[in-house]
């Protein structure tokens, strides 16, 4: 829903009633993940649930849902040889939940949008099927909840589980009994987490950093560029960054929060900057620590880091030289190389051309 949020909030604020279709389950090579959304108002549609395969059918279904006021859980599977059949040509299966939305039916939407804008975690739990009321919704923040799924016992059970999912940024289906019994699975609840975007910390205010910041923002990261030199670390030079910080890199990293989703890109390739910085970075739980430089620079850097007391396991976390081997030369190409490595590590891809691989294209 994040992709269409700005548009649907405008419709919501204007008092419109529209259909919201959300991918709630995927199987095999589904083109879009759970949480992907498409919104429909009269003859207008925004967003996508399948990259184009079933959007026409979802558009029609959303119109019906708005007219009837009743939400629908619909499964779309593999299309047949008829070019006009509805289905996914990729061979996947998706479950799409379509619901009517208005200020009366979804009173918390404005609060959700505000929380997302302020980078405050929030999640939405919606009953899809089972003994409860389909479409019943509860919005959960770390310290409170709004709305009900039908009973206080169910709300309490879902609140506990959702806060755990929210801490990890997880979206998916949980199953319960009618009153929140975790040993039963007859009630399906879809949980969509809106955790703050993961952070990309880019150290070194050089031309490569501007391209990395740009592609990091494109991939959905909250991008911070940090450099000790105020003449280079400016908002004008890094318009795509969410923050530009003038501080010694290792001091900034020591003082900031780094979690398991944080990405650290060290582009300084200057020992006085990157050695103390990497000494801190490789001891954080960051998902990725990459450093720019030649192979000779990398070997010299390893020597210095060993002398600083880093263990073999800590050094093994360092991705250096940074990026995949694409033959990149320009700052823009290098940024693509780094982005490719981030995606490859996140989803476990091989990094090989798809023409030379077999099996599923989309990993879990």
C-alpha positions as CSV (number, residue, x, y, z in Angstrom):
1,X,0.0,0.0,0.0
2,X,3.0,2.3,0.5
3,X,3.3,2.8,-3.3
4,X,-0.2,4.1,-3.7
5,X,-0.6,5.8,-0.3
6,X,-0.2,9.4,-1.3
7,X,-3.0,9.0,-4.0
8,X,-5.4,7.1,-1.8
9,X,-5.0,9.5,1.0
10,X,-6.0,12.3,-1.4
11,X,-9.1,10.4,-2.4
12,X,-9.8,9.6,1.3
13,X,-9.5,13.2,2.4
14,X,-11.8,14.3,-0.5
15,X,-14.5,12.0,0.9
16,X,-14.3,9.5,-2.1
17,X,-15.1,5.8,-1.8
18,X,-12.8,3.6,-3.7
19,X,-11.6,0.0,-4.0
20,X,-8.3,-1.1,-2.6
21,X,-6.8,-4.4,-3.8
22,X,-3.9,-5.8,-1.9
23,X,-1.7,-8.9,-2.6
24,X,-2.0,-11.0,0.6
25,X,-0.5,-14.3,-0.5
26,X,1.9,-15.5,-3.2
27,X,3.0,-18.9,-4.5
28,X,5.8,-19.8,-6.8
29,X,7.0,-17.1,-9.2
30,X,4.5,-14.4,-8.3
31,X,5.5,-11.1,-9.8
32,X,4.7,-8.8,-6.8
33,X,5.1,-9.5,-3.1
34,X,2.5,-9.4,-0.3
35,X,1.5,-5.8,0.4
36,X,1.6,-4.7,-3.2
37,X,-1.6,-2.7,-3.9
38,X,-3.8,-1.3,-6.6
39,X,-6.5,1.3,-5.9
40,X,-9.5,2.0,-8.1
41,X,-11.7,5.1,-8.2
42,X,-14.3,5.2,-11.0
43,X,-12.3,5.2,-14.3
44,X,-8.9,5.8,-12.5
45,X,-6.5,3.1,-11.2
46,X,-3.1,3.5,-9.5
47,X,-0.6,0.8,-8.5
48,X,-0.3,-2.8,-9.5
49,X,-0.8,-6.2,-8.0
50,X,0.8,-8.4,-10.8
51,X,2.7,-6.2,-13.2
52,X,-0.1,-6.2,-15.7
53,X,-1.3,-9.8,-15.9
54,X,-4.5,-9.5,-13.9
55,X,-5.0,-5.8,-13.5
56,X,-8.0,-5.6,-15.8
57,X,-9.8,-8.3,-13.8
58,X,-8.9,-6.7,-10.5
59,X,-10.2,-3.3,-11.8
60,X,-13.6,-4.9,-12.6
61,X,-13.7,-6.7,-9.2
62,X,-12.8,-3.5,-7.4
63,X,-15.7,-1.7,-9.1
64,X,-18.1,-4.5,-7.9
65,X,-16.7,-4.3,-4.4
66,X,-17.3,-0.6,-4.2
67,X,-20.8,-1.0,-5.4
68,X,-21.7,-3.9,-3.0
69,X,-19.7,-2.7,0.0
70,X,-18.5,-6.3,0.6
71,X,-14.8,-7.2,0.5
72,X,-13.6,-10.2,-1.6
73,X,-10.6,-12.5,-1.4
74,X,-9.8,-13.7,-4.9
75,X,-7.1,-16.1,-6.2
76,X,-5.5,-15.7,-9.6
77,X,-3.5,-18.6,-11.0
78,X,-1.8,-19.6,-14.2
79,X,-3.4,-18.4,-17.4
80,X,-4.2,-20.9,-20.2
81,X,-3.4,-20.7,-23.9
82,X,-6.2,-18.3,-24.5
83,X,-4.6,-14.9,-24.9
84,X,-7.7,-13.3,-23.3
85,X,-7.9,-15.5,-20.2
86,X,-7.2,-14.0,-16.8
87,X,-4.1,-15.4,-15.1
88,X,-0.4,-15.1,-14.4
89,X,1.8,-15.9,-17.4
90,X,4.8,-16.3,-15.0
91,X,3.3,-19.5,-13.6
92,X,2.7,-18.1,-10.1
93,X,-0.4,-17.7,-8.0
94,X,-1.5,-14.7,-6.0
95,X,-4.3,-14.1,-3.5
96,X,-5.7,-10.6,-3.7
97,X,-8.0,-9.0,-1.1
98,X,-10.2,-6.3,-2.4
99,X,-12.0,-4.0,0.0
100,X,-14.1,-0.7,-0.1
101,X,-12.4,2.3,1.5
102,X,-13.8,5.6,2.6
103,X,-13.5,7.8,5.6
104,X,-16.3,5.9,7.4
105,X,-15.0,2.5,6.5
106,X,-11.3,3.2,7.1
107,X,-11.1,6.0,9.7
108,X,-7.5,5.3,10.7
109,X,-6.0,5.8,7.2
110,X,-5.0,9.4,7.9
111,X,-3.1,8.3,11.1
112,X,-1.4,5.5,9.2
113,X,-0.2,7.9,6.5
114,X,1.1,10.3,9.2
115,X,3.0,7.6,11.0
116,X,4.6,6.4,7.7
117,X,5.6,10.0,6.8
118,X,7.2,10.4,10.3
119,X,9.0,7.1,10.0
120,X,7.0,5.7,13.0
121,X,6.2,1.9,12.8
122,X,2.6,0.9,12.3
123,X,0.9,-2.2,11.1
124,X,-2.6,-3.1,9.8
125,X,-4.2,-6.4,10.6
126,X,-7.2,-7.4,8.5
127,X,-9.4,-10.5,8.6
128,X,-9.4,-12.3,5.3
129,X,-11.5,-15.3,5.9
130,X,-12.8,-17.6,8.6
131,X,-15.4,-17.3,11.4
132,X,-14.7,-13.5,11.9
133,X,-16.0,-10.6,9.8
134,X,-14.1,-10.4,6.5
135,X,-12.6,-6.9,6.3
136,X,-12.5,-6.3,10.0
137,X,-9.4,-4.2,10.7
138,X,-7.2,-3.3,13.6
139,X,-4.3,-0.8,13.3
140,X,-1.4,-1.5,15.7
141,X,1.4,0.8,16.8
142,X,4.1,-0.2,19.3
143,X,2.2,1.4,22.2
144,X,-1.5,1.3,21.2
145,X,-4.1,-0.1,18.8
146,X,-7.2,1.2,17.1
147,X,-10.2,-0.8,15.8
148,X,-11.2,-4.4,16.5
149,X,-11.1,-7.7,14.8
150,X,-14.2,-8.9,16.7
151,X,-13.2,-9.6,20.3
152,X,-10.7,-8.4,22.9
153,X,-9.1,-11.8,23.1
154,X,-8.4,-11.9,19.4
155,X,-7.2,-8.3,19.4
156,X,-4.8,-9.1,22.3
157,X,-3.4,-12.2,20.5
158,X,-2.9,-10.3,17.2
159,X,-1.4,-7.3,18.9
160,X,1.3,-9.4,20.5
161,X,2.2,-11.2,17.2
162,X,2.0,-8.0,15.1
163,X,4.3,-6.1,17.3
164,X,6.9,-8.8,16.9
165,X,6.4,-8.8,13.1
166,X,6.5,-5.0,13.1
167,X,9.9,-5.0,14.8
168,X,11.3,-7.1,12.0
169,X,9.4,-5.3,9.2
170,X,7.5,-8.5,8.3
171,X,4.3,-8.7,6.3
172,X,2.2,-11.9,5.9
173,X,-0.7,-14.0,7.0
174,X,-1.2,-15.3,10.6
175,X,-3.8,-17.9,11.6
176,X,-5.9,-18.1,14.8
177,X,-9.0,-19.6,16.2
178,X,-12.1,-17.4,16.4
179,X,-11.0,-16.0,19.8
180,X,-7.3,-15.7,19.1
181,X,-6.4,-19.4,19.9
182,X,-2.9,-19.8,18.4
183,X,-3.3,-23.6,18.1
184,X,-6.1,-23.2,15.6
185,X,-5.9,-22.0,12.0
186,X,-9.5,-21.4,10.9
187,X,-9.2,-17.6,10.9
188,X,-6.8,-15.9,8.4
189,X,-5.5,-12.5,9.4
190,X,-3.3,-10.5,7.0
191,X,-0.7,-8.3,8.7
192,X,0.9,-5.5,6.7
193,X,3.8,-3.9,8.4
194,X,4.9,-0.4,7.7
195,X,8.2,-0.3,9.4
196,X,10.5,2.6,8.7
197,X,12.5,2.2,5.6
198,X,15.8,0.4,6.1
199,X,18.8,2.8,6.2
200,X,21.6,3.1,3.7
201,X,24.6,4.8,5.3
202,X,27.0,6.1,2.6
203,X,30.4,7.3,3.8
204,X,32.5,9.5,1.6
205,X,31.1,12.6,-0.2
206,X,32.5,11.8,-3.6
207,X,30.8,11.6,-7.0
208,X,30.3,7.8,-6.6
209,X,28.3,8.5,-3.4
210,X,25.8,10.7,-5.3
211,X,25.0,7.9,-7.6
212,X,24.8,5.3,-4.8
213,X,22.5,7.7,-2.8
214,X,20.3,8.0,-5.9
215,X,19.9,4.3,-6.5
216,X,19.6,3.6,-2.8
217,X,16.6,5.9,-2.7
218,X,15.2,4.2,-5.7
219,X,15.4,0.9,-3.9
220,X,13.5,2.2,-0.9
221,X,16.3,3.0,1.6
222,X,16.4,6.0,3.9
223,X,19.7,7.4,2.7
224,X,22.3,9.2,4.9
225,X,25.5,10.6,3.4
226,X,28.3,11.3,5.9
227,X,31.7,13.0,5.4
228,X,34.0,15.0,7.7
229,X,34.5,17.7,5.1
230,X,31.8,20.4,5.1
231,X,32.8,21.7,1.7
232,X,31.8,18.4,0.1
233,X,29.1,17.1,2.4
234,X,26.3,19.4,1.3
235,X,22.6,18.9,0.4
236,X,23.2,20.6,-3.0
237,X,25.7,17.9,-4.0
238,X,23.5,15.1,-2.7
239,X,19.9,16.0,-3.5
240,X,18.6,12.4,-3.3
241,X,19.9,11.8,0.3
242,X,17.4,12.1,3.1
243,X,20.2,13.4,5.4
244,X,23.7,14.8,4.8
245,X,25.9,14.7,7.9
246,X,29.2,16.5,8.5
247,X,31.0,14.4,11.0
248,X,33.9,12.0,11.2
249,X,32.5,8.8,9.8
250,X,33.4,6.5,12.7
251,X,32.1,9.0,15.3
252,X,28.8,9.2,13.4
253,X,28.5,5.4,13.1
254,X,29.3,4.9,16.8
255,X,26.6,7.3,17.8
256,X,23.8,6.1,15.4
257,X,21.5,3.1,15.6
258,X,22.4,0.2,13.3
259,X,20.1,-2.7,12.9
260,X,19.9,-5.9,10.9
261,X,18.4,-4.1,7.9
262,X,21.0,-1.3,7.7
263,X,23.3,-1.1,4.7
264,X,26.8,0.5,5.1
265,X,28.7,1.6,2.0
266,X,32.2,2.9,2.6
267,X,33.4,4.9,-0.4
268,X,36.2,6.9,1.1
269,X,39.1,4.5,0.2
270,X,41.3,6.6,2.5
271,X,42.8,4.7,5.5
272,X,42.4,7.5,7.9
273,X,38.7,7.5,7.3
274,X,37.8,3.9,6.4
275,X,39.9,1.8,8.8
276,X,38.4,3.3,12.0
277,X,35.0,3.3,10.3
278,X,35.2,-0.3,9.3
279,X,36.4,-1.2,12.7
280,X,33.1,0.0,14.0
281,X,30.9,-1.1,11.1
282,X,32.1,-4.8,11.1
283,X,31.1,-5.1,14.8
284,X,27.5,-3.9,14.2
285,X,24.6,-6.2,13.1
286,X,24.4,-4.4,9.7
287,X,23.0,-6.5,6.9
288,X,25.8,-5.4,4.6
289,X,29.2,-3.7,4.9
290,X,30.9,-2.9,1.6
291,X,34.0,-0.9,0.9
292,X,35.3,0.7,-2.3
293,X,38.9,0.4,-3.4
294,X,41.3,-1.6,-5.5
295,X,42.4,-5.1,-4.6
296,X,45.7,-3.7,-3.4
297,X,43.8,-1.2,-1.2
298,X,41.7,-4.1,0.1
299,X,44.7,-6.1,1.1
300,X,46.3,-3.1,2.9
301,X,43.0,-2.4,4.6
302,X,42.7,-6.0,5.9
303,X,46.2,-5.8,7.3
304,X,45.3,-2.6,9.2
305,X,42.0,-4.1,10.4
306,X,43.8,-7.2,11.7
307,X,46.2,-4.9,13.6
308,X,43.2,-3.1,15.0
309,X,42.0,-6.4,16.5
310,X,39.2,-7.6,14.2
311,X,38.7,-11.3,14.1
312,X,38.6,-13.5,10.9
313,X,34.8,-13.8,11.3
314,X,34.4,-10.1,11.5
315,X,36.6,-9.5,8.5
316,X,34.7,-12.2,6.5
317,X,31.6,-9.9,6.6
318,X,33.4,-7.2,4.5
319,X,32.3,-7.0,0.9
320,X,35.4,-5.5,-0.7
321,X,35.9,-4.5,-3.5
322,X,32.3,-3.4,-3.2
323,X,29.7,-4.5,-5.7
324,X,29.2,-7.3,-8.3
325,X,31.6,-7.8,-11.2
326,X,29.7,-6.0,-14.0
327,X,32.7,-4.3,-15.5
328,X,31.3,-1.0,-14.1
329,X,33.4,2.1,-14.7
330,X,31.3,5.3,-14.2
331,X,29.7,6.3,-10.9
332,X,26.3,5.4,-12.2
333,X,27.5,1.9,-13.4
334,X,29.2,1.4,-10.0
335,X,26.1,2.3,-8.2
336,X,24.2,-0.4,-10.2
337,X,26.9,-2.9,-9.3
338,X,26.5,-2.1,-5.6
339,X,22.7,-2.3,-5.9
340,X,23.0,-5.6,-7.7
341,X,25.0,-7.0,-4.8
342,X,22.5,-5.8,-2.2
343,X,19.7,-7.4,-4.1
344,X,21.6,-10.7,-4.7
345,X,22.5,-11.0,-1.0
346,X,19.0,-10.1,0.2
347,X,17.3,-12.7,-1.9
348,X,20.0,-15.3,-2.3
349,X,20.4,-15.1,-6.0
350,X,23.4,-16.5,-7.9
351,X,24.4,-13.3,-9.6
352,X,24.5,-15.3,-12.9
353,X,22.7,-14.5,-16.1
354,X,19.2,-16.0,-16.0
355,X,19.8,-17.5,-19.4
356,X,22.3,-19.8,-17.7
357,X,20.2,-20.8,-14.7
358,X,17.2,-23.1,-14.2
359,X,14.3,-23.3,-11.7
360,X,12.5,-20.4,-10.1
361,X,13.3,-16.9,-11.0
362,X,11.9,-15.2,-7.8
363,X,13.4,-16.5,-4.5
364,X,11.7,-16.5,-1.2
